[in-house]
């Protein structure tokens, strides 16, 4: 028997210490350091296959390496394919994180039921009957999906050898444990070891593995940061439980861009792909109302049309209120100061409320011009003409500054039926013969004159 070795790990950030102490030096949290057994048994969890010629790999010149495009596995989900960069890469390890109850398990179960590949869905959190109830709500029948409720990696690998799946989904990595580490499931040592076993399995068999990961109260994926370094792709599933939409982002992707975005709508029958996000971000109303303006923004590589709502009213109390939802409050104060100083609008004694519809938060400076239009529309009580949209940043001197990828914004506005788009006259526009009128403006006064003059 080998001597049992222990070490101390911070359960918040994963930093290792030789002895216990009250505060973690790395993350400054108190009472998060716990002792864990790190002595392994002299066994290998996933036995690697011997190479065909028995030779060790040798170094190659970079120009000798075959650069053929990696064949990707189509997930039949357009939004997930977009975020992953075209599909799942064989042998890759993908980590999906998100708030409890946001729909991580529903998303992956829905995809596994529709995949044309033999899929093994391993759950350590739900029974097979619970998963079956959800599966019947999403898709009545599937011949390619196998459900396994197991938490020990050795048993999971035995079932993988018996079933020979083409894709493995683990829900979740925090529930797994291996016999070769004598710690509780979810501890730093167990997460690191079980992930290492799954990586070894994925790379040697060329079978992709998708992991679901829990997150902490700060929004970070639970466990050591090394977990995110070890996997190939890290996806974040986010949204507001009070709204039906969900957003899938890529935080790390070794096989594609991290600028793509996938949007879903949560329904009783599962998650619906939203190919046109503007349909849920713009209100549908019969009559024109003052205080609303449409902005073109970019989320990653994806253009979105969002509605900005504003309410300007006389301050009831001595100090006027400035309240925002989905928009930076300090930036609103800056825009109000510019309107007062540069354009002569007296808003200093008025309450101003601003809202980005749909419950999303936007930090794109290109929506500044729409914010100005919405505030002035509410102040003058004159609605912005239907079919108008805006893309421009407002500077401190009251000028309308150019924004990036303006051609893409104009094309999106034209595609959705808008008739006029306001952009900075300093933008270089390469588009020719567009069906939408491009209104070039230089100052806030120009915009106010066209809208309310």
Buried (B, 14 or more C-beta within 10 A) or exposed (E): EEEEEEBBBBBBBBBBBEEEEEEBEBEEEEEBBBEBBBBBEEEEBBEEEEEEEEEEEEEEEEEEEEEEEEEBBBBBBEBBBBBBBBBBBBBBBBBBBBBEEBBBBBBBBBBBBBBEBBBBBBBBBBEEEBBEEBBEBBBEEBEBBBBBBBBBBBEBBEBBEEBEBBBBBBBBBBBBBBEBBBBEBBBBBBBBBBBBBBBBBBBEBEBBBBBBBBBEEEEBBBBBEBBBEBBBBBBBBBBBEEBBBBBBBBEBBEBBEBBBBBBBBBEEEBBBEBEEBBEBBBEEEEEEEBBBBBBBBBBBEBBBBBBBBBBBEEEEEEEBEBEBBBBBEEBBEBBBEBBEEBBEBEBEEBBBBBBBBBBBEBEBBBBBBBBBBBBBBBBBEBBBEEBBBBBBBBBEEBBBBBBEBBEBBBBBBBBBEBBBBBBBBEBEBEEEEBEBEBBEBBBBBBBBEBBBE
